Structures are given as structure tokens and as C-alpha cells.
Amino acid sequence: MKNGRTISIKDLRLQKIRNNIRLLILNECSRRRSEISDQKHNLTFDENGNYIRASEETTKIIQGLTDKWWEIERPLRASVVKCAGCNNNNRDVTYHRKSRSWFCVRCYKERYS
């Protein structure tokens, strides 16, 4: 694979460790994104579920929360934790230099071979 570099783990124990670490990372990112989404929801909806028009101050807070959300999401998308194509997190991965993304071996072969 001239444009990519594959990280492949053959030992089943090491695969299990890798997959568990990836799950821990994904769960923590999911928890943090969920907290941010809840905060945004609380700012835009009242206790009855009715939409509240955002003031300038609220809009700035929501934009800050959106920026925080992307501070979590961008590195996750660019990481080896999950495939950029299918979002699978328990397979060997290949780095594609031109797109600067990690793909599982299956997606990499489908896209670039």
C-alpha cells in the first residue's frame, strides 16, 4: 500500500486490549458530547419543551458550547480510534496520507485499491 501505512495486531489478547481502550475513549467522548448537547438544549428549550428564541448572550454561550463539542469531535475523527469510512472501532487500521485519515483495512481497500 504505497499511500498508506497499516497497523495490524495479530495477537487476540492485544486486539482485545486495543478494542477496550478504544471503547473507553469513545465512551468518554460520547459522555462529554452528551453533556454539551444537554447544556445547549437547556439554553434553547424551556421545561415544557417549547423553543426559546436565543438572545445575543445565549447565542455566544451556545457558540462556545459548539466550539467545545468540536474540540472533542475533530481529534476523534482524525484519530486511530475509529474508521473514517464506517466508524468501526474494532478493526486493524490503515493511514491514508493524502486524506490524513485512518480507515479500517476493508474501507481502505474499497476506496483506494
Secondary structure, DSSP 8 states (H G I E B T S, - for coil): -TTEEEE----HHHHHHHHHHHHHHHHHHHHHHHHHHHHHHHHHB-TTS-B----HHHHHHHHHHHHHHHHHHHHHHHSSSS-TTT---SS-EEEETTTTEEEEHHHHHHHH-
